Amino acid sequence: MRDVVTFGCRLNAYETEVIRGHLNEADAQNTIVINTCAVTAEAERQARQTIRRLRREHPDARIVATGCAVQIDPEAWAVLPELDRIVGNSEKLEAATWSAPASERISVNDIAAVTETASHMLAGFEDRVRAFVQIQNGCDHRCTFCIIPYGRGPSRSVAAGEIVREIQGLVDTGYREVVLTGVDITSWGDDLPGHPMLGDLVRRILKLVPDLPRLRVTSLDIAEADEALFRAIAEEDRLMPHLHLSLQAGDAMVLKRMKRRHTPEQAVAFCEAVRRLRPDTVFGADLIAGFPTETDQMFQNTLNHVTDCGLTWLHVFPYSERPGTPAARMPPVAKPLRKERAARLRAAGETAAAAFMNARVGATASVLVETEGRGRSEHFAPVSTPASLPAGSLQDLTITACDGTNLLAEAA
């Protein structure tokens, strides 16, 4: 028995497949790996809970913890008696970690000393029809709420040629959609010769992999968006009209205290500029509710930002203190108020998503079928599809109705 349990972001999902490949290559038996996340205290709590459950269910298994939470505070995880081994974020991607007997229980090195990130040429993704491709890792920015740079290290880019080769390999095995992922993907290229930018990479991928039907980008920092990316949005039909933005807040003072590098006005202007280039673009966004010092009016500004930017798919977090970050030392908002504000933001997101989906009724959508009876449109809307359609196929379907959370579709 071999398994990898994943928490957190798309980059973790990508790295889980790298770990899975190493485990299979090493024929590692009776091994369970938990790939942790450190974005919130809740993510860490869930990982610990899972570790305890797995130990009860598999008393003889070798259980290994890795990921950002482990990298940041390995000693805190080493005290868990359910764990056999603790592995860092760099070590988890090395084949030798999983093929050779462990000489030490804790294998966690200084992530800040890592200077390169390599493509791992994945052949596929277990139980997925959409492939994630890592183009970048780490982050050089220091947002006051964020602990992730301490788990991921400095920003470092995968060379464009390696990315193109990996994507071509995935397309050759039947993948119809690729998602570019990383910690701060708009910083891609800063450390490469000639300092290319994300837009250059997007256009290169679409030119050199002409049989890739769909390409997505995720978690854009609008402060780093480049002209080549705007040109790709305007000119490349295979770049999906769905952009997820790392906004975090819609109030100027909160953004300043977060040490973000954009203003609310710049976020609105970015969304308007993209819609002028491609009017059907749909935006998602990360938003934090209850950041320290956030007043009722500051929160209202973030709530208004959903409408001002025209956001559709919201990823909402109640603020979670991360020890060692500057925000953790700021005057806090009461936790019940954080949860209440997060609920109000999620409700605004549900209203926006419902309005978007209702407006799609009668239109034709390009749908990637994920499982029997379920898929995602080019705008990343969930779609209930005819059960006869094969998973992994791209289908042009007519949207016939919306049930409140899904689009309903039939053959066009």
C-alpha positions in Angstrom: 0.0 0.0 0.0 1.3 3.4 -1.0 -0.6 6.7 -0.7 0.0 10.5 -0.6 -2.5 12.7 1.2 -2.4 16.4 0.0 -3.3 19.6 1.8 -3.2 23.1 0.3 -2.4 24.6 -3.0 -2.1 23.4 -6.6 1.7 23.4 -6.3 1.3 20.8 -3.5 -0.9 18.8 -5.8 1.8 18.9 -8.4 4.5 17.9 -5.9 2.3 15.1 -4.6 2.5 13.5 -8.1 6.3 13.8 -8.0 6.4 12.1 -4.6 4.0 9.4 -5.9 6.2 8.8 -8.9 9.3 8.4 -6.6 7.4 6.0 -4.3 6.3 3.9 -7.3 9.8 3.9 -8.8 11.3 2.8 -5.4 8.5 0.2 -5.0 8.0 1.6 -1.5 5.7 -0.6 0.4 3.3 0.2 3.2 4.1 3.9 3.1 1.8 6.9 3.6 3.0 10.5 3.0 1.1 13.6 4.2 2.0 16.7 2.2 1.1 19.5 4.6 0.1 23.2 4.2 0.9 26.1 6.4 -1.3 28.9 5.1 -3.7 28.7 8.1 -3.8 27.1 11.5 -6.8 25.1 10.3 -4.8 23.5 7.5 -2.2 22.3 10.0 -4.9 21.1 12.4 -6.5 19.0 9.7 -3.2 17.5 8.8 -2.5 16.5 12.3 -5.9 15.0 12.7 -5.4 13.0 9.5 -2.1 11.7 10.7 -3.6 10.4 13.9 -6.5 8.8 12.0 -4.1 7.1 9.5 -2.1 5.7 12.3 -5.2 4.2 13.9 -6.2 2.7 10.6 -2.8 1.5 9.5 -0.8 0.7 12.7 2.0 -1.0 10.7 2.5 1.6 8.0 5.4 4.0 7.6 3.9 7.4 7.9 5.9 10.4 6.7 5.1 14.1 7.0 6.4 16.7 4.5 5.3 20.1 3.0 5.3 23.7 4.1 4.2 23.2 7.7 6.9 20.6 8.3 9.5 22.8 6.6 8.7 25.8 8.7 8.7 24.0 12.1 10.0 20.5 11.8 10.4 20.0 15.6 6.7 20.7 16.2 5.9 17.8 13.9 8.7 15.5 15.1 7.0 15.3 18.5 4.0 13.5 17.0 4.4 9.8 17.9 2.4 8.7 14.9 5.1 9.8 12.5 8.1 7.8 11.4 9.8 10.5 9.4 9.9 14.2 8.8 10.9 15.4 5.3 11.5 19.0 4.1 10.1 20.7 1.0 13.3 20.3 -1.0 14.1 16.8 0.1 10.6 15.5 -0.7 11.2 16.0 -4.5 14.4 14.0 -4.5 14.2 10.4 -5.6 16.9 9.3 -3.1 14.6 10.4 -0.2 12.2 7.7 -1.0 14.5 5.0 -2.4 17.2 4.8 0.2 16.7 3.8 3.9 16.5 6.9 6.1 19.6 7.4 8.3 17.8 10.2 10.3 14.2 10.7 11.4 14.3 14.4 10.4 15.5 15.3 6.9 14.8 19.1 6.7 17.5 21.4 5.3 17.6 25.2 5.0 15.1 26.1 2.2 16.5 29.6 1.9 19.7 28.1 0.5 17.9 26.4 -2.4 18.6 28.3 -5.6 17.1 26.1 -8.4 13.8 24.5 -9.3 13.6 21.7 -11.8 10.8 20.3 -13.9 10.0 16.8 -13.0 8.5 15.7 -16.3 5.4 14.1 -14.9 3.6 11.6 -17.1 0.2 12.2 -15.6 -1.9 13.0 -12.5 -3.7 10.3 -10.6 -7.5 10.7 -10.7 -7.3 14.0 -12.7 -8.0 15.1 -16.2 -6.4 18.5 -15.7 -2.6 18.7 -15.3 -0.7 21.2 -13.1 2.7 22.2 -14.3 5.1 23.9 -11.9 6.8 26.9 -13.5 8.2 28.6 -10.3 8.7 28.0 -6.6 9.3 30.3 -3.6 8.7 34.0 -3.1 10.9 37.1 -2.6 8.1 39.2 -1.2 7.2 39.5 2.4 3.5 40.1 2.9 3.0 40.7 6.6 0.4 37.9 7.0 2.3 35.2 5.0 4.5 32.4 6.3 4.9 30.6 3.0 8.3 32.2 2.0 9.8 30.5 5.0 8.4 27.2 3.8 9.3 27.6 0.1 12.4 29.7 0.1 13.4 32.3 -2.5 11.7 32.7 -5.9 13.3 30.5 -8.6 12.0 29.7 -12.0 11.9 26.5 -14.2 13.5 27.1 -17.6 11.0 27.7 -20.4 12.4 24.7 -22.4 11.8 22.3 -19.6 8.2 23.6 -19.1 7.4 23.2 -22.8 8.8 19.7 -22.9 6.7 18.7 -19.8 3.5 20.2 -21.3 4.1 18.4 -24.6 4.6 15.2 -22.8 1.3 15.7 -20.9 -0.5 16.5 -24.2 0.9 13.4 -25.8 -0.6 11.3 -23.0 -4.0 12.8 -23.5 -4.3 15.8 -21.2 -6.5 18.5 -22.7 -5.9 21.2 -20.2 -2.8 22.4 -18.3 -2.7 24.8 -15.4 0.6 26.8 -14.8 1.2 26.9 -11.0 3.8 28.1 -8.5 4.0 30.2 -5.4 4.3 33.6 -7.2 4.0 32.8 -10.9 4.1 36.4 -12.1 7.7 36.5 -10.8 8.6 33.8 -13.3 11.7 34.6 -15.2 13.3 37.1 -12.9 16.2 34.8 -12.2 16.6 33.5 -15.8 18.9 34.8 -18.5 17.3 37.8 -20.2 14.7 38.1 -17.5 11.7 36.9 -19.6 8.2 37.4 -18.1 5.1 35.3 -17.6 3.5 36.6 -20.7 6.5 35.5 -22.8 6.2 32.0 -21.4 2.5 31.8 -22.1 2.9 32.8 -25.7 5.9 30.4 -26.1 3.9 27.5 -24.7 1.0 28.2 -27.0 3.3 28.5 -30.0 5.4 25.5 -29.4 2.6 23.1 -28.2 0.0 23.8 -30.8 -2.0 20.7 -29.9 -2.7 21.9 -26.3 -6.3 22.9 -26.3 -6.5 24.8 -23.0 -4.0 26.7 -20.9 -4.8 28.3 -17.5 -2.8 30.6 -15.3 -3.5 30.9 -11.5 -2.9 33.3 -8.6 -1.7 36.4 -10.6 -0.2 39.3 -8.7 -1.5 42.2 -10.6 1.5 44.3 -9.6 3.7 42.1 -11.8 1.4 41.6 -14.8 3.4 42.4 -18.0 2.4 43.6 -21.5 3.1 40.2 -23.1 0.5 38.7 -20.8 -2.0 41.3 -21.8 -1.3 40.5 -25.5 -1.8 36.8 -24.8 -5.1 37.5 -23.1 -6.2 39.5 -26.1 -4.9 37.2 -28.9 -4.7 33.7 -27.6 -8.1 31.8 -27.6 -6.5 28.8 -26.0 -5.6 30.8 -22.9 -8.8 30.4 -20.8 -10.9 33.5 -20.0 -10.6 32.8 -16.3 -8.0 34.6 -14.2 -7.5 34.0 -10.5 -6.1 37.1 -8.7 -4.1 37.4 -5.5 -5.9 40.4 -4.2 -6.3 39.7 -0.4 -8.3 42.9 0.4 -10.1 45.9 -1.2 -9.2 48.5 1.4 -6.1 50.8 0.8 -5.0 50.8 4.4 -5.4 47.1 4.9 -3.4 46.4 1.7 -0.7 48.8 3.0 -0.5 47.0 6.3 -0.4 43.6 4.5 2.5 45.0 2.5 0.8 44.3 -0.8 2.1 46.1 -3.8 -1.1 47.3 -5.4 -4.0 49.6 -4.5 -7.7 48.9 -4.8 -7.9 51.3 -7.7 -5.1 49.4 -9.5 -7.0 46.2 -9.1 -10.2 47.7 -10.5 -8.2 49.1 -13.4 -6.5 45.7 -14.1 -9.9 44.0 -14.3 -11.3 46.7 -16.6 -8.3 46.5 -18.9 -8.5 42.7 -19.2 -12.2 42.9 -20.0 -11.6 45.5 -22.7 -9.2 43.0 -24.3 -11.4 40.0 -23.7 -14.9 40.9 -22.5 -15.9 37.4 -21.4 -13.1 37.0 -18.9 -14.2 35.8 -15.5 -12.2 36.7 -12.3 -11.6 34.7 -9.2 -9.7 36.1 -6.2 -8.2 35.3 -2.8 -9.6 37.5 0.0 -8.8 37.6 3.7 -11.5 38.6 6.2 -10.6 40.1 9.6 -7.0 41.1 9.0 -5.6 42.8 12.1 -6.8 46.4 12.6 -9.6 45.9 10.0 -12.6 48.2 10.9 -16.1 47.8 9.8 -15.6 50.3 7.0 -12.3 48.7 5.9 -14.2 45.4 5.6 -17.0 47.1 3.7 -14.5 48.4 1.2 -13.3 44.8 0.6 -16.9 43.7 0.3 -17.6 46.4 -2.2 -14.4 45.3 -4.1 -16.2 42.2 -5.2 -18.6 44.3 -7.2 -16.1 47.0 -8.2 -13.7 44.4 -9.8 -16.6 42.2 -11.0 -15.3 39.1 -9.2 -17.1 35.8 -9.6 -15.2 32.9 -7.9 -14.0 33.9 -4.4 -11.5 32.0 -2.2 -12.1 33.5 1.2 -10.0 33.0 4.3 -10.7 34.3 7.8 -7.4 35.7 8.9 -5.2 33.2 10.7 -2.2 34.2 12.8 1.0 32.7 11.6 3.7 32.9 14.4 6.8 34.8 13.2 4.9 37.1 10.8 4.6 40.9 11.4 0.8 40.7 11.2 0.6 38.3 14.1 1.9 41.2 16.3 -0.7 43.7 15.1 -3.9 44.4 17.1 -6.2 41.5 16.2 -9.8 41.4 15.1 -11.9 39.1 17.3 -12.2 35.6 15.8 -16.0 35.5 15.8 -16.0 38.7 13.8 -13.5 37.3 11.4 -15.7 34.3 10.8 -18.8 36.6 10.4 -17.0 38.7 7.8 -15.7 35.7 6.0 -19.3 34.4 5.8 -20.5 37.7 4.3 -17.7 37.6 1.7 -18.6 34.0 0.8 -22.2 35.0 0.5 -21.3 37.8 -1.9 -19.2 35.4 -3.9 -22.2 32.9 -4.1 -24.4 35.7 -5.3 -21.9 36.8 -8.0 -21.3 33.2 -9.1 -25.1 32.6 -9.4 -25.6 35.7 -11.4 -22.8 34.7 -13.8 -24.1 31.2 -14.2 -27.7 32.3 -14.8 -26.5 34.6 -17.5 -24.9 31.6 -19.3 -28.2 29.8 -19.8 -28.8 29.4 -23.5 -25.1 29.8 -24.4 -22.6 27.2 -25.7 -19.8 26.3 -23.4 -16.6 24.4 -24.0 -16.5 21.8 -21.2 -13.7 19.6 -20.0 -15.4 16.4 -18.7 -13.8 15.5 -15.3 -15.8 12.6 -14.2 -19.1 10.9 -15.2 -21.7 13.7 -15.3 -19.4 16.5 -14.3 -17.0 19.0 -15.9 -15.7 22.6 -16.0 -16.4 25.2 -18.6 -13.7 27.5 -20.1 -14.7 30.0 -17.3 -14.2 27.3 -14.7 -17.9 27.1 -13.9 -19.0 23.6 -12.7 -21.2 21.9 -15.3 -23.4 18.9 -15.0 -22.9 17.0 -18.2 -24.6 14.0 -20.0 -23.4 10.8 -18.2 -22.4 9.3 -21.5 -19.5 11.7 -22.1 -16.1 10.3 -21.5 -13.8 11.8 -18.8 -11.0 13.8 -20.2 -12.9 14.8 -23.3 -13.6 18.4 -24.4 -17.2 18.9 -25.4 -19.2 21.9 -26.8 -22.4 21.8 -24.8 -25.5 24.0 -24.6 -26.3 25.4 -21.2 -29.9 24.7 -20.5 -30.3 25.7 -16.9 -28.7 26.6 -13.6 -29.6 24.7 -10.4 -28.0 27.4 -8.2 -24.5 25.8 -7.9 -24.0 24.1 -11.3 -24.7 24.7 -14.9 -26.8 22.0 -16.6 -25.9 21.1 -20.1 -26.7 18.9 -23.1 -25.1 18.2 -26.4 -24.9 21.3 -28.6 
